[in-house]
Amino acid sequence: MNTPIEKTVLEVVSNTFREDKNGAPYNYVEVKTFDKMEQVIAGVKRMVRTPSRVMGFTAYPHSYLTKDENGMPTGEAQFGHDLTKGEIVQGSIITRSVEAYVIEKEGKEDTTATTATVVVFGDVTNEAIIQRAFTGRGFVLTGEVVETVSEELATAESVDSLTA
């Protein structure tokens, strides 16, 4: 069985180049899952609308792991640092159960959460890639799957059929 292509690619819907509080440049990128797919119904190919999700992330042109004499990052670029609106990338928006963490809200009561949603790039049918994406963002997976890419018959023949 194949994974439907609309569940394994994202469209960049916006990007903004910014600077963080230390003056380091980064790209704030919003991606979305596709909101339609081609499916065969009663022997006829039809476009079917599906719910889409939008999520943003930041990507630096240099990792913070290494810095120059002025304290500016000089390490390897993070994926997505040069993405622009309209590009298609391999990945998905995935929600999983994680160890409880506190979300601090200024002027409001803190909230404890036990799920997290992240943008995962690459082959999202590979559990190791998903785990690295969550741990790289500081989350500890509990092993319970909330939402993932399911293994089912492919319903789109190409990325072009999703954007038509």
Summary of the structure (lengths in Angstrom):
residues: 164
radius of gyration: 18.2
end to end distance: 24.8
largest distance: 65.6
contacts: 434
relative contact order: 0.24
helix: 11%
strand: 43%
